[in-house]
Amino acid sequence: MDLQLTGRTAVVLAASRGLGYATAHALASEGARVVLASRDAEAVREAAERIEAETGAETLGVAADITRSGDIEALIDAAVARFGAIDSLVTNAGGPPPGRFDDFTDADWQGAFELNLLSAVRTIRAALPHLRASDAPR
């Protein structure tokens, strides 16, 4: 199946392992250039190198804590500097630690809110001008 991703640039959050990694790998397998983001600099570098070796796609691993606006801006800037555009964005994030509802403090809930909702809002906001400028099929 041709998803028309060849030559397109995708940014995938939380991509050094798990669902983010699998998504980045699948996009690369379809011909996309992929920017992987993760808080762990070594893990994201290794993940990008592994995907590039297995798929032949161009990749870039960027260390970014997506709960920090400055890291998000730096991620988007790095993607555009390397590939000139952003055509798609996958807002993925790790979940809160497992536990029972009544075991979580307000700080735990706030952290989950920052990670799972506000990180997506902030990343979309930062990437939106580039996504709007993309000529990728919608």
Biotite code that builds the C-alpha atoms (Angstrom):
import biotite.structure as struc

atoms = struc.array([
    struc.Atom([0.000, 0.000, 0.000], chain_id="A", res_id=1, res_name="MET", atom_name="CA", element="C"),
    struc.Atom([1.347, 3.450, -0.883], chain_id="A", res_id=2, res_name="ASP", atom_name="CA", element="C"),
    struc.Atom([0.465, 5.924, 1.852], chain_id="A", res_id=3, res_name="LEU", atom_name="CA", element="C"),
    struc.Atom([2.158, 8.755, -0.087], chain_id="A", res_id=4, res_name="GLN", atom_name="CA", element="C"),
    struc.Atom([4.710, 9.301, 2.683], chain_id="A", res_id=5, res_name="LEU", atom_name="CA", element="C"),
    struc.Atom([7.856, 9.145, 0.568], chain_id="A", res_id=6, res_name="THR", atom_name="CA", element="C"),
    struc.Atom([9.801, 12.342, 1.101], chain_id="A", res_id=7, res_name="GLY", atom_name="CA", element="C"),
    struc.Atom([7.416, 13.554, 3.809], chain_id="A", res_id=8, res_name="ARG", atom_name="CA", element="C"),
    struc.Atom([8.601, 14.440, 7.303], chain_id="A", res_id=9, res_name="THR", atom_name="CA", element="C"),
    struc.Atom([6.892, 13.058, 10.386], chain_id="A", res_id=10, res_name="ALA", atom_name="CA", element="C"),
    struc.Atom([7.614, 14.018, 13.994], chain_id="A", res_id=11, res_name="VAL", atom_name="CA", element="C"),
    struc.Atom([6.817, 11.322, 16.557], chain_id="A", res_id=12, res_name="VAL", atom_name="CA", element="C"),
    struc.Atom([6.822, 12.021, 20.293], chain_id="A", res_id=13, res_name="LEU", atom_name="CA", element="C"),
    struc.Atom([7.895, 9.451, 22.896], chain_id="A", res_id=14, res_name="ALA", atom_name="CA", element="C"),
    struc.Atom([9.442, 7.404, 20.107], chain_id="A", res_id=15, res_name="ALA", atom_name="CA", element="C"),
    struc.Atom([12.434, 5.661, 21.657], chain_id="A", res_id=16, res_name="SER", atom_name="CA", element="C"),
    struc.Atom([10.367, 2.570, 22.520], chain_id="A", res_id=17, res_name="ARG", atom_name="CA", element="C"),
    struc.Atom([6.858, 1.176, 22.690], chain_id="A", res_id=18, res_name="GLY", atom_name="CA", element="C"),
    struc.Atom([4.034, 2.526, 20.545], chain_id="A", res_id=19, res_name="LEU", atom_name="CA", element="C"),
    struc.Atom([5.979, 5.649, 19.602], chain_id="A", res_id=20, res_name="GLY", atom_name="CA", element="C"),
    struc.Atom([8.876, 3.579, 18.295], chain_id="A", res_id=21, res_name="TYR", atom_name="CA", element="C"),
    struc.Atom([6.542, 1.245, 16.396], chain_id="A", res_id=22, res_name="ALA", atom_name="CA", element="C"),
    struc.Atom([4.795, 4.231, 14.835], chain_id="A", res_id=23, res_name="THR", atom_name="CA", element="C"),
    struc.Atom([8.087, 5.867, 13.830], chain_id="A", res_id=24, res_name="ALA", atom_name="CA", element="C"),
    struc.Atom([9.291, 2.578, 12.339], chain_id="A", res_id=25, res_name="HIS", atom_name="CA", element="C"),
    struc.Atom([6.069, 2.100, 10.368], chain_id="A", res_id=26, res_name="ALA", atom_name="CA", element="C"),
    struc.Atom([6.226, 5.643, 8.985], chain_id="A", res_id=27, res_name="LEU", atom_name="CA", element="C"),
    struc.Atom([9.870, 5.148, 7.986], chain_id="A", res_id=28, res_name="ALA", atom_name="CA", element="C"),
    struc.Atom([8.983, 1.830, 6.342], chain_id="A", res_id=29, res_name="SER", atom_name="CA", element="C"),
    struc.Atom([6.485, 3.752, 4.191], chain_id="A", res_id=30, res_name="GLU", atom_name="CA", element="C"),
    struc.Atom([9.220, 6.176, 3.073], chain_id="A", res_id=31, res_name="GLY", atom_name="CA", element="C"),
    struc.Atom([8.798, 9.054, 5.499], chain_id="A", res_id=32, res_name="ALA", atom_name="CA", element="C"),
    struc.Atom([11.703, 10.946, 7.027], chain_id="A", res_id=33, res_name="ARG", atom_name="CA", element="C"),
    struc.Atom([11.153, 10.594, 10.757], chain_id="A", res_id=34, res_name="VAL", atom_name="CA", element="C"),
    struc.Atom([12.086, 12.811, 13.677], chain_id="A", res_id=35, res_name="VAL", atom_name="CA", element="C"),
    struc.Atom([11.937, 10.828, 16.910], chain_id="A", res_id=36, res_name="LEU", atom_name="CA", element="C"),
    struc.Atom([11.659, 12.574, 20.272], chain_id="A", res_id=37, res_name="ALA", atom_name="CA", element="C"),
    struc.Atom([12.327, 11.198, 23.747], chain_id="A", res_id=38, res_name="SER", atom_name="CA", element="C"),
    struc.Atom([13.622, 12.481, 27.071], chain_id="A", res_id=39, res_name="ARG", atom_name="CA", element="C"),
    struc.Atom([16.429, 9.922, 26.934], chain_id="A", res_id=40, res_name="ASP", atom_name="CA", element="C"),
    struc.Atom([19.107, 11.254, 24.540], chain_id="A", res_id=41, res_name="ALA", atom_name="CA", element="C"),
    struc.Atom([20.937, 7.946, 24.189], chain_id="A", res_id=42, res_name="GLU", atom_name="CA", element="C"),
    struc.Atom([17.776, 5.889, 23.714], chain_id="A", res_id=43, res_name="ALA", atom_name="CA", element="C"),
    struc.Atom([16.339, 8.205, 21.052], chain_id="A", res_id=44, res_name="VAL", atom_name="CA", element="C"),
    struc.Atom([19.651, 8.311, 19.174], chain_id="A", res_id=45, res_name="ARG", atom_name="CA", element="C"),
    struc.Atom([19.815, 4.504, 19.173], chain_id="A", res_id=46, res_name="GLU", atom_name="CA", element="C"),
    struc.Atom([16.174, 4.200, 18.122], chain_id="A", res_id=47, res_name="ALA", atom_name="CA", element="C"),
    struc.Atom([16.707, 6.602, 15.205], chain_id="A", res_id=48, res_name="ALA", atom_name="CA", element="C"),
    struc.Atom([19.834, 4.747, 14.090], chain_id="A", res_id=49, res_name="GLU", atom_name="CA", element="C"),
    struc.Atom([18.073, 1.366, 14.302], chain_id="A", res_id=50, res_name="ARG", atom_name="CA", element="C"),
    struc.Atom([15.104, 2.587, 12.251], chain_id="A", res_id=51, res_name="ILE", atom_name="CA", element="C"),
    struc.Atom([17.413, 4.143, 9.674], chain_id="A", res_id=52, res_name="GLU", atom_name="CA", element="C"),
    struc.Atom([19.436, 0.923, 9.391], chain_id="A", res_id=53, res_name="ALA", atom_name="CA", element="C"),
    struc.Atom([16.333, -1.269, 9.069], chain_id="A", res_id=54, res_name="GLU", atom_name="CA", element="C"),
    struc.Atom([14.313, 0.912, 6.687], chain_id="A", res_id=55, res_name="THR", atom_name="CA", element="C"),
    struc.Atom([16.817, 3.102, 4.843], chain_id="A", res_id=56, res_name="GLY", atom_name="CA", element="C"),
    struc.Atom([14.770, 6.168, 5.801], chain_id="A", res_id=57, res_name="ALA", atom_name="CA", element="C"),
    struc.Atom([16.387, 9.370, 6.989], chain_id="A", res_id=58, res_name="GLU", atom_name="CA", element="C"),
    struc.Atom([15.879, 9.858, 10.720], chain_id="A", res_id=59, res_name="THR", atom_name="CA", element="C"),
    struc.Atom([16.764, 12.328, 13.440], chain_id="A", res_id=60, res_name="LEU", atom_name="CA", element="C"),
    struc.Atom([16.660, 11.577, 17.153], chain_id="A", res_id=61, res_name="GLY", atom_name="CA", element="C"),
    struc.Atom([16.079, 14.588, 19.399], chain_id="A", res_id=62, res_name="VAL", atom_name="CA", element="C"),
    struc.Atom([16.223, 14.610, 23.184], chain_id="A", res_id=63, res_name="ALA", atom_name="CA", element="C"),
    struc.Atom([13.166, 16.538, 24.371], chain_id="A", res_id=64, res_name="ALA", atom_name="CA", element="C"),
    struc.Atom([11.069, 16.596, 27.512], chain_id="A", res_id=65, res_name="ASP", atom_name="CA", element="C"),
    struc.Atom([7.658, 17.329, 26.040], chain_id="A", res_id=66, res_name="ILE", atom_name="CA", element="C"),
    struc.Atom([6.403, 18.796, 29.314], chain_id="A", res_id=67, res_name="THR", atom_name="CA", element="C"),
    struc.Atom([8.806, 21.723, 28.694], chain_id="A", res_id=68, res_name="ARG", atom_name="CA", element="C"),
    struc.Atom([7.834, 24.362, 26.153], chain_id="A", res_id=69, res_name="SER", atom_name="CA", element="C"),
    struc.Atom([11.470, 25.162, 25.381], chain_id="A", res_id=70, res_name="GLY", atom_name="CA", element="C"),
    struc.Atom([12.197, 21.540, 24.519], chain_id="A", res_id=71, res_name="ASP", atom_name="CA", element="C"),
    struc.Atom([9.155, 21.415, 22.246], chain_id="A", res_id=72, res_name="ILE", atom_name="CA", element="C"),
    struc.Atom([10.268, 24.537, 20.380], chain_id="A", res_id=73, res_name="GLU", atom_name="CA", element="C"),
    struc.Atom([13.781, 23.117, 20.029], chain_id="A", res_id=74, res_name="ALA", atom_name="CA", element="C"),
    struc.Atom([12.367, 19.828, 18.694], chain_id="A", res_id=75, res_name="LEU", atom_name="CA", element="C"),
    struc.Atom([10.274, 21.544, 16.036], chain_id="A", res_id=76, res_name="ILE", atom_name="CA", element="C"),
    struc.Atom([13.174, 23.829, 15.109], chain_id="A", res_id=77, res_name="ASP", atom_name="CA", element="C"),
    struc.Atom([15.509, 20.825, 14.766], chain_id="A", res_id=78, res_name="ALA", atom_name="CA", element="C"),
    struc.Atom([13.020, 18.992, 12.540], chain_id="A", res_id=79, res_name="ALA", atom_name="CA", element="C"),
    struc.Atom([12.613, 21.969, 10.217], chain_id="A", res_id=80, res_name="VAL", atom_name="CA", element="C"),
    struc.Atom([16.350, 22.724, 10.190], chain_id="A", res_id=81, res_name="ALA", atom_name="CA", element="C"),
    struc.Atom([17.157, 19.132, 9.196], chain_id="A", res_id=82, res_name="ARG", atom_name="CA", element="C"),
    struc.Atom([14.339, 18.351, 6.765], chain_id="A", res_id=83, res_name="PHE", atom_name="CA", element="C"),
    struc.Atom([12.878, 21.739, 5.805], chain_id="A", res_id=84, res_name="GLY", atom_name="CA", element="C"),
    struc.Atom([9.279, 20.878, 6.646], chain_id="A", res_id=85, res_name="ALA", atom_name="CA", element="C"),
    struc.Atom([6.917, 18.990, 8.912], chain_id="A", res_id=86, res_name="ILE", atom_name="CA", element="C"),
    struc.Atom([4.118, 17.116, 7.176], chain_id="A", res_id=87, res_name="ASP", atom_name="CA", element="C"),
    struc.Atom([2.716, 15.103, 10.066], chain_id="A", res_id=88, res_name="SER", atom_name="CA", element="C"),
    struc.Atom([2.884, 14.967, 13.835], chain_id="A", res_id=89, res_name="LEU", atom_name="CA", element="C"),
    struc.Atom([2.182, 12.074, 16.191], chain_id="A", res_id=90, res_name="VAL", atom_name="CA", element="C"),
    struc.Atom([1.456, 13.300, 19.715], chain_id="A", res_id=91, res_name="THR", atom_name="CA", element="C"),
    struc.Atom([2.325, 10.276, 21.781], chain_id="A", res_id=92, res_name="ASN", atom_name="CA", element="C"),
    struc.Atom([3.239, 10.247, 25.477], chain_id="A", res_id=93, res_name="ALA", atom_name="CA", element="C"),
    struc.Atom([3.849, 7.727, 28.207], chain_id="A", res_id=94, res_name="GLY", atom_name="CA", element="C"),
    struc.Atom([1.039, 7.242, 30.632], chain_id="A", res_id=95, res_name="GLY", atom_name="CA", element="C"),
    struc.Atom([1.018, 7.944, 34.348], chain_id="A", res_id=96, res_name="PRO", atom_name="CA", element="C"),
    struc.Atom([2.390, 5.234, 36.603], chain_id="A", res_id=97, res_name="PRO", atom_name="CA", element="C"),
    struc.Atom([-0.044, 2.420, 37.345], chain_id="A", res_id=98, res_name="PRO", atom_name="CA", element="C"),
    struc.Atom([-1.972, 2.565, 40.555], chain_id="A", res_id=99, res_name="GLY", atom_name="CA", element="C"),
    struc.Atom([-5.324, 2.947, 42.197], chain_id="A", res_id=100, res_name="ARG", atom_name="CA", element="C"),
    struc.Atom([-7.324, 6.145, 41.837], chain_id="A", res_id=101, res_name="PHE", atom_name="CA", element="C"),
    struc.Atom([-7.109, 7.003, 45.517], chain_id="A", res_id=102, res_name="ASP", atom_name="CA", element="C"),
    struc.Atom([-3.329, 6.498, 45.578], chain_id="A", res_id=103, res_name="ASP", atom_name="CA", element="C"),
    struc.Atom([-2.705, 9.521, 43.313], chain_id="A", res_id=104, res_name="PHE", atom_name="CA", element="C"),
    struc.Atom([-2.058, 12.963, 44.735], chain_id="A", res_id=105, res_name="THR", atom_name="CA", element="C"),
    struc.Atom([-3.042, 16.215, 43.109], chain_id="A", res_id=106, res_name="ASP", atom_name="CA", element="C"),
    struc.Atom([0.581, 16.547, 41.968], chain_id="A", res_id=107, res_name="ALA", atom_name="CA", element="C"),
    struc.Atom([0.338, 13.126, 40.266], chain_id="A", res_id=108, res_name="ASP", atom_name="CA", element="C"),
    struc.Atom([-2.828, 14.201, 38.446], chain_id="A", res_id=109, res_name="TRP", atom_name="CA", element="C"),
    struc.Atom([-1.248, 17.516, 37.454], chain_id="A", res_id=110, res_name="GLN", atom_name="CA", element="C"),
    struc.Atom([1.788, 15.694, 36.071], chain_id="A", res_id=111, res_name="GLY", atom_name="CA", element="C"),
    struc.Atom([-0.418, 13.366, 34.031], chain_id="A", res_id=112, res_name="ALA", atom_name="CA", element="C"),
    struc.Atom([-2.368, 16.366, 32.706], chain_id="A", res_id=113, res_name="PHE", atom_name="CA", element="C"),
    struc.Atom([0.869, 18.128, 31.706], chain_id="A", res_id=114, res_name="GLU", atom_name="CA", element="C"),
    struc.Atom([2.254, 15.014, 30.022], chain_id="A", res_id=115, res_name="LEU", atom_name="CA", element="C"),
    struc.Atom([-0.796, 13.689, 28.235], chain_id="A", res_id=116, res_name="ASN", atom_name="CA", element="C"),
    struc.Atom([-2.810, 16.781, 27.325], chain_id="A", res_id=117, res_name="LEU", atom_name="CA", element="C"),
    struc.Atom([-0.763, 19.948, 27.512], chain_id="A", res_id=118, res_name="LEU", atom_name="CA", element="C"),
    struc.Atom([2.246, 18.382, 25.794], chain_id="A", res_id=119, res_name="SER", atom_name="CA", element="C"),
    struc.Atom([0.027, 17.606, 22.796], chain_id="A", res_id=120, res_name="ALA", atom_name="CA", element="C"),
    struc.Atom([-1.496, 21.110, 22.801], chain_id="A", res_id=121, res_name="VAL", atom_name="CA", element="C"),
    struc.Atom([1.923, 22.767, 22.999], chain_id="A", res_id=122, res_name="ARG", atom_name="CA", element="C"),
    struc.Atom([3.477, 20.549, 20.336], chain_id="A", res_id=123, res_name="THR", atom_name="CA", element="C"),
    struc.Atom([0.584, 21.035, 17.926], chain_id="A", res_id=124, res_name="ILE", atom_name="CA", element="C"),
    struc.Atom([0.770, 24.793, 18.496], chain_id="A", res_id=125, res_name="ARG", atom_name="CA", element="C"),
    struc.Atom([4.514, 24.808, 17.735], chain_id="A", res_id=126, res_name="ALA", atom_name="CA", element="C"),
    struc.Atom([4.178, 22.590, 14.652], chain_id="A", res_id=127, res_name="ALA", atom_name="CA", element="C"),
    struc.Atom([0.958, 24.069, 13.264], chain_id="A", res_id=128, res_name="LEU", atom_name="CA", element="C"),
    struc.Atom([2.516, 26.711, 10.980], chain_id="A", res_id=129, res_name="PRO", atom_name="CA", element="C"),
    struc.Atom([4.634, 23.991, 9.365], chain_id="A", res_id=130, res_name="HIS", atom_name="CA", element="C"),
    struc.Atom([1.729, 21.560, 9.111], chain_id="A", res_id=131, res_name="LEU", atom_name="CA", element="C"),
    struc.Atom([-0.400, 24.241, 7.467], chain_id="A", res_id=132, res_name="ARG", atom_name="CA", element="C"),
    struc.Atom([2.402, 25.029, 5.010], chain_id="A", res_id=133, res_name="ALA", atom_name="CA", element="C"),
    struc.Atom([2.743, 21.364, 4.022], chain_id="A", res_id=134, res_name="SER", atom_name="CA", element="C"),
    struc.Atom([1.490, 20.313, 0.628], chain_id="A", res_id=135, res_name="ASP", atom_name="CA", element="C"),
    struc.Atom([0.926, 16.759, 1.870], chain_id="A", res_id=136, res_name="ALA", atom_name="CA", element="C"),
    struc.Atom([-2.484, 15.240, 1.037], chain_id="A", res_id=137, res_name="PRO", atom_name="CA", element="C"),
    struc.Atom([-4.958, 15.774, 3.847], chain_id="A", res_id=138, res_name="ARG", atom_name="CA", element="C"),
])
